[in-house]
Amino acid sequence: MEKIQKNNEDKIELLELQVGEIQDQRKIIASQVSQVAQLQTDIANQVIAQHHETEALMKALGLKKDLSYYSFNLHQEEGH
């Protein structure tokens, strides 16, 4: 009976150690997920900034017009 109880206590101790390791790993994973999310945000902001810079450069070089250049009032057109 004592041998079974000792065996059960050993198993419980091992499980408690494993649970502790899992909790530590969970904290590490949560931190890494947060870092990845921050990295994605930084990349998205860089892409947006680069897009704006490219748009401004294309407009400055005359390769692209402002959207206002293409807008018109349909009611002012002939036949309407």
Phi, psi and omega in degrees: 000318179295324180295319179294317180295318178297318178298317178295320178296320178296317179296319179296316179299317178297317179297320179296320177296317179295320178297318178299317178295320179296319179296319177296317179295324178297318178297318179296316180296318179299319179295317180293322178297319178297319178295320179295318179298318178295320178297318178298320178297315179299317179297315180299318179295322177294320179297316180296314179298317179296321178299315180297319179295319179295317178301313181297319179295316180297321178293319180296326180276355180079015180274347182212142179260156172297152178298331179296335177298325183270350183280148176207161180263113184299328181290338180272351181285151180296143176088003178242000000 
